[in-house]
Amino acid sequence: MHISQIQAFLAVAELESFSLAAERLHVTQPAVSKRIRQLESNVRVELFDRIGKRSILTPDGYAFKPHAERILEELQSFRNGLAQRQGTPSGSLSFATSHHIGLHRLPQVLRRYRIHYPRVELDLQFMDSEDACAAIAANELELAIVTLPEVDDERLRCETVWIDRLVVVMARDHPLASQLKIEAEELLRYGAILPSLGTFTRRIINALLEERDRRLEIVLETNYLETIKVMVSANLGWSMLPQSMVDASLVSRTIDGLDAERRLGMVTRRQRTLSAGTAAMIELLRASVEPGRDPGDQRCG
């Protein structure tokens, strides 16, 4: 049994297509077909049913799939450990981040990384924080730099790098903008523009408003904080945004009972050996920790 056969099997299983698997693996379709035939001969069962243009797993194929995934995970873990012992990072570093962090927190970190480790090719994937954490838990990615989850997950290791203080913001011509002191009940009479339900940031905001959320009027929901900022500046509603995003187009107000913060940082999979490139990125991020605070090694949640 060869690793190329395992890789072909998993690609066809995911894509349900020999031709698409061939494109992903950068080989010809006959080469993929040959690898699957060899693998089926080796394990002595048929792994796929060919139905029309789709190739779907047989019951034996479903049973074999988790074993195939573990084989590749173990091999990658060995290679990562070997690369760490051999020294200078090289190859490709694939990691995920949210749009907000990618725009506002990461550019200087990535610049330093490219200067120190020019042999590493960066593959940056923009994802919602929730999806990135799920990819880490499923061993699909080594590293995510995202809003850290508030819910405990023993599979994940989290390290806080930055703290985002969330503040109430509104347009300069909002009816409440001229008031220096605003009561929460006053604010809730007006429509809000908030992050989408299910996002880590929305959960933090909902926890603050849970006693009052029956009165909360949602004008718009979106995962993108930059979009929220533009909509708020157009006076379409108020919101809660990181203090770092407040500029001359917005007014921020401190409101009793609506103080919040969110943790931004690194997420990795427990019990997974990290590549040298990932370990180097983590060290640079640790150097970015705000003065006077040690991120430590935290369980997510």
N, C-alpha and C positions, 0 to 999 in steps of 0.2 A: 504494500500500500504506500503510495507516494503522496506527499503534501499537495502537489498540484491536483491530484484527484479529489482530495478533501476540499480544496479551494473551489474547484469546479462544481462539486456537489452543492456546496453552500450557496454559491452564486445562482445556480439554476433553481435551488429551493426558494430563494428569496424573490427572484425575478420571474419565475415560472416560464422561462424562455431560454433555450439553448443559444439563440442568436444574441440576445441581450447579455447573457453571461459571457459570451465570447468577446463582446465589445468591452465589458468591464475588465476582463482579464487580459485584454490586448492579444488575443490569439484568434485563430479561425474557428468557425463553428464545428467543422469536422474534428478539430483537436479537442474541443470540449466533449463532443459525442464519444470520442475514443476514450477519454479519461473516465467518463461515467460508465462506459461498458466495462472497462478494466476494474473499476471499483465494484461494480455489481458482481463481476466474476469473483472478485476477492472475497466479498462478504456473502456471496452465494444467495442473494435475494435481489429482486427488482426494486429499485428505489424510486422510480418515477412511472406514472401513467401518462401517456401522450394522448391528450384529449383535444382534438382540433389543433389550434395553434398554441395551446397551453401545455406545459409539463408540470404536473402536480405530484406531490409526494404520495407514495403508497403508504399503507400503515407501517410497513417495515422501514420506509424512508423517514417517517415521522419519528419512529423509535431510534433510528440511527442519528438523527440530526443533533440532539444535545451532546452525544459522544463526539461527533465531528467538531462541534464548536469548542468543546473542552480541549481537544487535541491541538487546535490552532492557538487557543489561549495559553496553554502550557508552553508551546513552542515560542510564542511571542514573549512570554514572561522570561524564559531562558535567554532569549536574544537581548532583552532589555537589561537583564542582570549582567550579561557578558559585556554589553556596550558600556555600562557604568564602570565596570572593572578595567576596561581598556582605555578610558580617558576621555579625550575631547569629543563633545557631542557632534554628531553629523546626521545626515539623512533628513527625514521629514518629521515635523512636529505638528500634529493635527490636534486642535483644541477648539473649544466653543466659548463664546462670550455673548452677552446681551448687547443690543445696539447702544444702549446708554453708556455702558462701561467701555465699549469699543470706541465710542466717540469722545468720552470725557475723562477716562481714567487710564486707558492702555497705551495711547500713542507713544509717550516717552519711554514706557517700559519696553515696548517693542523696538524702539529705536536703539536702546541700550543693548537689547538682546542681539540685534543684527550686527552691532559693532563687535560684541564679544564672541559671537558664535556664527560667523559668516557661512560656515559649511552646513548650517541647518536651514532647510526650506520650510517656511511657515505656511501652514494651511489653516487659516482662520475661518471658522464657521459661525455665522450669526444665528443664535437660537433664543427663544424665550427661556428664561432661567429654569422654569419647570421642566421643559423638554431636555435641556442640557443635563440636569440632574438625573433624569430618567435614563439618558444615554450613558452616563457614568455608572449608574447602578447596573445597567445591562452589559457593562464591559465593552460598549461601542466606542467610547472615548476614554483617554487617560486623564484629561484635565478640562475643567470648566471654570471660567472666571465670571461669576454671576452674582445676583442677589441670593444670599444664603437662605435656605429654607427654615421656616419656623417650626416645622413638624419633624420630630425625631425620626431618623432613618439610620439604623445601625450599620448598613452597608457602606455608608458614606463617611468620609473624613473631611471636615470643613476647617478652614483657617480664615479668620477675618483679617482683611487688609485695610479696608476703608469703612468708615461709618458715615452714612448719609442721614442727616437730620431732615425730616420731612416737615414742611411748613405749609400753612394755608396760603394760597395765592389767588389773586383775582386781577382783572384788568384795571387800569388806572381810572377808567370811567364807570366801573361797577358801582351800583348804588351804595355799597358799604365801604368803598375804598377811602372815603374821606373820614371815616371813623377810626380813631386810634385804638379804641377798645371795642371788641365785638363779642357778643355772647354767642355760644354755640347754637342756641335756639334761633337767634336771628339769622345766622348763616344758613341753617337748614331750611329756611323759607325760600331759598334760591336754588336753582338747578346746579348740579355738579357734573364735572367731566372727570372720570376716574379710570384707573387701569382696569383691564378686563377682569371679570370674575375668574377665580382660580389662580391668578398670578400671586406670587409671594407678597408683592407690594400691596395689592388689593386686600389680601387677608389681614395685613397689618392695619390698614385703614378701617376695614370692617370691624376689627376688634375694638377700635376706639369708638365706633359709631353704633355698636350692636344694641345699645339701649335706646337709640334714637332712629335706627335705620328704617322704621316704618314710615318716617316722614321724609326720607331722603329721596329727592327727585333726581334721577340720573338722566342727563341730557345726552351724553355720549360715553361710550366705553371703547378703549383702544389699548393695545399692548405697548404703544410707543409713546414714551414720555415727551419726546420732542413734538409730536403731534398734539398732545395735550397742552403743551406750553403755547403753541400757536393758536389753538382754539380758545384758550383762556384769555390770551392777549387780545383776541377779537371780541371779547366780552360775551362769549357764548355760555359761560358758566364759571364757577370757581373750582379749585382742585387742591390737592396736596402734592407738592413736588419737592425734590431735594433742594435744600438751601442753595447749593452750588449752581442751580439753573436759574435763579432769580436775577433778572436784569432790569433795565430801565422800562421795559414794556410791561412789567408786572409790579404789583404791590403785594408784599407779604405781611401777614398779621399773625401775632401770637394769640391763641384763643385757649382759655382755660379748658383743660380736659381733652385737648386735641394736639398734644405733644407726642411725637413719634420719631423713631429712627429705624433704619434698616441696615443690615450688615451686608457688605459686599466683600467678596473674597474668592478663595480657591476651593474647589470640590474635587476630590479624588476618590478612588475606590479602595476601601480597606482590603488588605491582604493581596494587593496587586503590586508587583514590582514595576516601578516606573522607569521609563527610558531615560537615558542621560540627558536628552534634550528637554524632557519634561522637568526633570530634577533641576536643571539649570534655570528654567523659567520660574520655578517655584522659589529658588533662592533670590532671584531678582525681584520678585513680588514681595518677598519678606523684607527686602531692603526698602520697599516703598511704604511699609507700615508707618502710620502716623506716629510722630515722636511721643514717647512716654507710654506706649501701649504695646504689650507683647501679645501677638495673635494666638500663640499656643497651638496645641493640637486639639481640636474640638470635635465632638460628635455633632452632626448636624441636628439642629432643633433647639 
